[in-house]
Amino acid sequence: MVESTDMKVIDSLWFNTFHGSFGFVIGENKRGERKLYAGVVSGLNREVNEQTILDYGSRVNISMMEGLIAKVREGGKND
């Protein structure tokens, strides 16, 4: 398993495309604080990809994501 000196992986979610894999990774630091990161990676090795996103991905603004989800829900039926 790939371990970060700063963050450990809690969970991840993946979307595969023709151009690679896009993922969300939840990381936890040594103080127990959790943060969500997103990024595009090769998709060849889950553990390496998760660590790459924690190290180099974009931090996700949770409030912004909640706002987008709310707009989808306003539109009616959701699957």
C-alpha positions, -999 to +999 in steps of 0.1 A: +000+000+000+012+035-008+014+057+023+017+095+024+037+111+051+009+138+054-024+122+044-039+087+045-066+076+021-101+072+036-121+065+005-122+072-032-147+074-061-137+069-098-151+078-132-134+062-162-132+080-195-115+075-229-087+099-217-080+084-183-096+082-149-111+110-128-113+105-091-123+120-058-102+110-028-109+117+008-077+121+028-071+124+065-041+142+081-024+133+114-048+155+134-079+136+120-090+164+097-105+151+064-103+169+031-116+160-004-094+162-035-100+156-072-078+149-102-072+130-134-048+101-133-038+071-155-061+046-139-035+019-139-029+015-102-056+026-077-033+031-047-008+051-067-036+071-083-051+079-049-018+091-036-011+112-067-045+129-062-038+136-025-004+150-034-012+169-066-049+171-070-072+200-065-089+205-032-127+203-036-148+231-022-176+211-004-200+241-003-197+245-040-204+208-046-234+210-023-247+239-043-243+220-076-261+190-061-289+212-049-294+226-084-297+190-097-323+182-071-343+213-079-347+199-114-370+170-103-365+133-104-330+121-097-315+086-101 
